[in-house]
């Protein structure tokens, strides 16, 4: 199930970077990444107070942590890849926030 259905204009984040994504993401830090990367511009997500309508609502979804990491990192289904914008720690953190 793709996390978004449309391209995310104006989204972006940190320095980006390769490397393995840590398994111990911090949801509190992920809330900051979610905001700074502009995720709420496309996604409705109650915990973030966002009401985006371009991508699917993340509320009420049973999201698998590994699937969220893959979707955010690699993109697909209209969502751009964030592998160049977010470093592995940021990916782990935002995934932990969205999947929590």
WOSUL-V947949 format. One line per field, one symbol per residue. psi: psi as a letter, one per 40 degrees, with the letter a starting at -180 (. if undefined). A space follows every 10 residues. Layout:
# WOSUL-V947949
psi = ???
This chain:
# WOSUL-V947949
psi = hidieiighe iibaeiiiii hiefihdddd ddddddeede ddhhhddefi fiediihehe ighhdddddd dddeaifehi iedddhiddd dddddddde.
